[in-house]
Each structure stands twice: as C-alpha cells, then as structure tokens.
Amino acid sequence: MKSKVSEMEGGGNGDLSIDTLNLNALPQDCIATIISFTSPRDACRLSIVSTIFKLAAGSDAVWESFLPSQYQALIPSSLSFSSKKELYLSLCENPVLIEGGRKSFWLEKVSGKKCYMLSPKDLYIEWVNTPTYWRWVSTPEARFEEVPELLSVCWFEIRGKISISRLSLMTLYKAYLVFKVHDVYGFDYYPVNLSVGLVGTDGSMRTAYLDPEHVLTEQQSTLVEDEMLPKARVDGWLEVELGEFFNEGCIDDGELEMTAIEIDGVIGREDSFSRGLRSGPSRLIYVTQIWAWIHSQLLNLLLLGKACCHVNTRI
C-alpha cells in the first residue's frame, strides 16, 4: 500500500519514488486487531489478501468482536464449536431459543446485527385463551412449541414489545407479521392497522390487507398509498411489514412496541363464520413477528435487524 510519494532531485530529473508499507510484515495479532474494527463481510474479503491476512481474519480475536456481549449465555450447553467463527456462523444460520423458549435470537450474517422473533406466548393477543375465538396448536413448521390459530373474532388485536437495550446500535430495524391463511374471511374486506414505535408514542402507522388474494372492489380503483398486501416467503409463509425503527442509541431504557389491530369486521375461518362465531382480534407484528393462524398457523413476532446499509434480511 502507498504510504507517501516523494520527489527525488537527482540527475536533473524530477523522478518520483514511491515509498511503500508492506502490511504483510505486520504482526498477525496487529492485523487481527485492525480487522476486528471492520465487519464480518470485510473480514471474509480481507482473508484472500494473503496467507497472514487469512490467518488473522479467521482468528478468534476477530470473530469474537463480531459476537454480542454475553453471548455465552445464549449458547446451549450441549453445543460446542471449534472456533469463534464457527459459533458466529451457527448463530446466523441456526436461531436459538432464549428466555425459556419465549424468544428466538440470531445474527444477521453480513453485519452481525442482532435479530429477534417473539413467540406467541410473549405477545399480547386479545382473547387468545378463549377457545371460542382462538385455539393453541402445534405444528412442525413453527419455530415455537405452540402457535395460536384464529377461529373467529370481531376484535383482532396483537401487541408485542421488546426492550430497546436488546437492539443493535445505529441499526434500522423492520418489523414483519409472518403468518399463513386458509379458508379465511374478513381480512379481504377489512385492512389491518399496523404500527411500530416507542411505547407512549404514535410511531409509524400503516394499513395492510392480510388476505393475499384481496381483490379491489368497484369502489376501490387502487390501494391507498400506504396500504399493502402480504408477500410470499421462501419458507411457504406470508409476511407483511409492520413498520420500521432506527435505533440511534439515544434511548436504552424504553420499549419498542409493534401492533396489529382490526376492529371493524368479523374475521376468522369460513367454517367458524358459518357457525356464527364472532369475536374481535387485534393483530401483532413480525420483526417482532406476529402470529395469527387464519386457519393455518398464527405467526411469530419477529424482530429483524437490518444494517444501515439497507442489506435485506429475511429469516
């Protein structure tokens, strides 16, 4: 790498001499310290510079700097890893259950930002323990032991909260509602009100139709600008964005709240509707993910961390 350019006065010519610094001559631990101030992606790129850079970039000193503080408490005692890099990659590819299975935690692979999914047990869901309106079911497709299945309600409300201190600093977080639908009614006619923001504030607000087959009525020539439809995920679930929150690090003792609410119509399954069941559900969040089995599985409230460089993250 060039360190300086100096002009040599010799032979009457203005010859340029390039003084260079051989980074490969630096001690390996010095190179590792420098790399630890970059990012996981940069570390992987630097590993191809030379042999000594490869050794430094793969060292435990570098990859431990990319792990969250107190990461040891997140690792099940039954698991062991040969290196901190292997541990980091495992946390990116294999989310772990924490807090007795009430939350799921993982790292965003490119940036190392912390991501969370809140289980249905960690959410407030209106009437979730009333068998007439909801029922708890187990499914191999879900990340958590049980998820609630929506039968029929007239007040749909889901709320999730997470402490700001858990989130990565200087990071844009997006919340999503993740769910499945089958033989559902109500969500095609009535949009759900979504919001993400600090507790006690209005936060960002938007609306979305949770029925992916929603068809515009004659009175609707187009969707309202901020209304959305769910999108299909590669794992077979649907997701809809609830909103976003940028964690500047100015507040560390507050809570981020995500909500999904619909109280204007009756929502549920077709067979439930034919029995005249009515109740009011409210809706929850996904990045901080939400769960509402519309005769399918409810979702999981997932909190996805996204790097400030807007790297797309989907779990």
N, C-alpha and C positions, 0 to 999 in steps of 0.2 A: 504493500500500500504506500502511496506517496505521502511523505511527511513534509517535504518542502522542496521548492525549486529555487536554486541559486544561480547567479550568473558568474561565470569564471572569466577573468580577464587574462587571457593567455594567447600568445601568438597573434595579438592584434585582432582576434576574432571574439565575438560575443557568444561563446559556446555556453549551452545550458547543461548543467549537471543535475540529475535527479537523485536526491538522497532518498533512500527507501528504508522502511521499517519492516523487518521480517517478523510477522506475527507468530510464525511457527517457532520462533526462538523463545517466545514467552513460556513461562512455566505452565503446566497443564491446569493447575488449580487457579491460576490467574485468568486463563481463558475461560474456565468454567464459571468464575465469578462474573465475568463480563456477560456471558451468555445468559446467566440467571436473571439478568435485568431485562431480557427481551421477552419473548413469548414462546409457547410450545411449538408453534409453526416455524418461528425463526430458528429455534434450536435444531429442528429437523433439517432445515435448509443449510445451516452452518455445518452440519455434520458431514457434508460432502466436500467441504473445502480442502481438507487434508486429513491424514491419519490422526494427528494430535487433536484436531478440532472434533473429529468423530468421537474420540475417547472422552474429551471434555464435555461435548454436548450430550453424551449418554450417561454422564456421571450422576450419582445420587444427589450430589450437591445442587446440580441444575434442576433436576425434576422434583426435588423436594420443595424448591422455591415456587413451583407451579401448583403445589398441593395446598388446600385450605388449611388454616390453622386448626390445630386439634383434630387433624384428620384421623389420627389413630382411633379415636372413639367411634368413627364411622365404619370401621372395618370389622366384620365378624371374626371372632377368634379362630374360627375354623378355616379361614383363608390365609394363605401365606404367599409372598411374592419375592422373586429373586432380586428385584431392583425397584427403585422408586419410579422408574419409567414404566415398568410393568404394572405397578399399582395405579399410576396415573391413567394409563390406557384402560385398565379394568374399570375405574370409576367413570370413564367416558362411555364405555360400551355396555356396562352391566350396572344399572342403577341399584342402589342398596336401600333397603327399608330402614328407617330410623324412627325413634320415638315410639317403640312398640308397634311398628307397622302403620303408624298414622300418617307418615310422610315417606316419600321416595326422594332420594337425592342422587345427583350425578353431576359431572362436569361437562361443559361444552368443550368439545375436543380441540378446536382451533385456538381458543382463547384461554381455556381453563376457568371460565366464569361458572359460578355456582347456579345450579338449576334445581327446582323442587317440583314435586307433584303432591298435592294434598289429597289424602284419601277421603272417601265419603264420610267416614267416621270423624274426620277432622273438620267437616263443614257443617254449617247450619242449613238444614233443608226443612222447610215448612212441612209439618205433618208427616215427616219421614217414618215415624214409628207408629203411624196409624194404618193398619192393614187395609182399610178401605181405599186408601189413596196410594200407598207405596208398599212394596214388599222387598225384603232383602234376599238377594240371590247370590250364588257362587258361580263363577264362570272361569274356565281356564284361560280365556283371552284377557282377563283383567289383571292388573298388577297387584291389586289388593285382594284380601281374602273374600270380602263381600262387597257388592255394589247394590244400590237401590234401583228398583225397577218401578217406573211410573205407571200407575194404573189409570187414575182419572182424578183431576183436581180442577178447581176454579181459581186457585191462588198458587201460582208457581213461583217459588222464591228459593234461591240458593245463595248463600254467602260464605266466602272464605277469607281468612285473614292470615297474614304472615308478618313476623317482625322484620322491620327494615334492617336491623342489625345482622340478619342472616344473609342479606343480599350482597353481591359483589359491588364494590365502589365504582363510580364512574361507568355505569353499565346501563344500557337500555333494556328493560325487561318488558316482555309482552305476555299477556295472559290469554289463554285459549280455553274454550269449552270443548271437551272431547266427548263424543257420545255416539250411540247407534240408534237407528229408528227402524220400526217395523209396524205396519198397520197402525199408524199414529193419526190422530185427528187434532185439530186446534192450532198446531204450530204452522200450518199452511195458511191460516187466515189471520192469526194474530202475531205480530212481531214481538220479540222479547227485548226488554230494556236491559242493556248491559252497561256496566261502569267499572272503572278501576281508578283508585285514588287513595290518598291517606285517609284514615279514619277521622271523621269530623269535617271532611271537605267534600265538595261535589265531585271532584275528579273528572276524568274524561268519560263522556257518555255517548252511546250509540245504540242502534237497534239492529236486530237480525232475525230472519225467519229461520227456525231450526229445521224445518222440513226442506230437504234438498230438492224436492220435486215441486216446490212452491211455484204456482203459475199466477201471473198478474191477472187481476180481474179487469173487467171492462172499464172500471173507474180508475184503474192504475195504468197509465201509459208507460210508466217507468218506475223503478225503485227510487225511493227518496235517496238523496246523495249518500247519506251515512248509513243506509240500511244494507245489510249483507246477507248472503246465503252461505251455508256451510260448505266446506271443501273436503274432498275425499283425501284420506291419508294412505300411505303405502301399507299400513298395517290393517286396513279394512275399516277403520273408524272414520268418523267425521269430526271436523273441528271448525270452530268459528272464533275469530279473535274478539276478545272482550275489551281490550284497550292496552295501553302501554304506560310505563312509568320509568323515568330516568332517575336513577339513584346517584345523586351528586355527592352523597356522603355528608350533607349538612345536617341531616337528622338521623339519629341512631337509636332513638328510644320510642319511635312511633310504630304504627302498624299499617301495612298496605291491605286494603280491602277490595275484594272483587265480588261483584254481584250480578245475578241474572234474575229478572223478575217479569212476570206476565200475570196480570190480574183482570184482564178484560173479557176473557173467554174460558170455556171449559176445554181442558187439554187431557189427552190420555190415549188409550188404545181403542180400536174400533169395538172390540167385544165388551170392553168396560163401558163404553158410551151407550151401547145397546141396553145395558142393564140400568142405565140412568145414574151411574155414579158421577158425582160432581165434587170437585174439591179444588182448592187453589194452590198451585205450586208456584214457587219462585225459582229463579234459575241461578246457577252458580257459574264459576269460572274455570277456565282451563289454564293456563300458565300460572298457574294455580289452576289446575284443570277442574272441570266440573263433571258431575255425574248425574245423569238423568236418563235412566233407561226408558225410552219411549218404547216399551215392549221389546227391549233389547237390553243393552246394558246402560246403566247410567254411566256417567263418565267419571273421570278422576280429575280433580282440580290440579292443574299442573302449572308450576311457575317456571317459565323458561327464561334463562338468562341469555341475552344477546349482547355481543360485543359492540362497542361504539362504532365499529367499522361496518355495522349492519350485516354481519355474517348471518345467514339464515340458519335457524336452528329448529329442528323438528325431532321429536322423540317418539 
